[in-house]
Amino acid sequence: YMEAVFPPGMQTAVHRHPGPEAWYLVSGAQCVQTPDGASVVRAGGGAVVPAGPPMRLTGVGADTRRSLVLVLHDAAQPWMTMTSDWTPA
């Protein structure tokens, strides 16, 4: 688990996780993009991306995005892998 802080406009690299990633937004908003589409999560909300698909997170809006994040995975695997096999819209 970790705390993630994104100033408005900050993006993660395209990556994937070997287990589900779940987060709860304490402040701000984020857009999560996967091959299945995009959704915006705002403060007080949360979301889960299942294991496997590539994703990119972006801080959106005028406020800093602060979230609590949990990635459940087998400790024998890296918790995150950068990937270039998908390009967000």
C-alpha positions, 0 to 999 in steps of 0.5 A, a space after each residue: 500500500 502507499 499514498 500517491 500525490 499527483 499535482 494537476 496534470 501529472 500522469 503515470 507511465 503506462 503500466 500493469 500490475 500482477 494483482 488488483 489495484 484499488 484506491 480511495 481518493 482523499 482529495 482531487 480527482 483522477 482519470 484512469 484509462 485502460 483498454 476498456 475505457 476511461 473513468 474519472 474518480 473524485 474525492 470520496 470515491 474509489 475504484 479497482 482495476 483488476 490484475 493484468 490490463 495496462 493502465 494510465 492514471 492522470 490527475 485532473 481538475 484544479 486540486 492536487 490528487 491524494 489517494 491511498 492505494 493498495 496493490 494485491 500481488 504475489 510477493 514473488 512478482 514485481 508489483 508493477 511493470 511498465 509496458 508499451 503494448 497499449 497507448 491511451 487515447 
